[in-house]
Amino acid sequence: MYALVEIKGKQYKVQKDCSLTVDLMKEEPGTAVEFDSVLMLAEDGKPKIGTPYVKGAVVAATVGEMVKGPKIDVIKFKRRKGYERRQGHRQKYTMLTVNDIRS
């Protein structure tokens, strides 16, 4: 069984006992969260598609640790002018472990 769930404006395909990386959440590590914005639910090859969400479907997950993504260098320059600016960025993410998918 798998589901398509919307978390913080992005869509993810989840299965039971899978881990996924989502944008940074405010919850503390170890807390349980539930997402009721399930877009599609597939059980035994029979999909249920919501309009826009499947009624009564819930994805339960546990919040894991906060991790950082790869460093991204933002470089601006204009050739032959001596102008160059560098800026770096690392996005923060939260690891989630899916415990259960209920319909």
Secondary structure, 3 states (H helix, E strand, C coil): CEEEEEECCEEEEEECCCEEEEECCCCCCCCEEEECCEEEEEECCEEEECCCCCCCCEEEEEEEEEEECCCEEEEEEECCCCEEEEEEECCEEEEEEEEEEEC
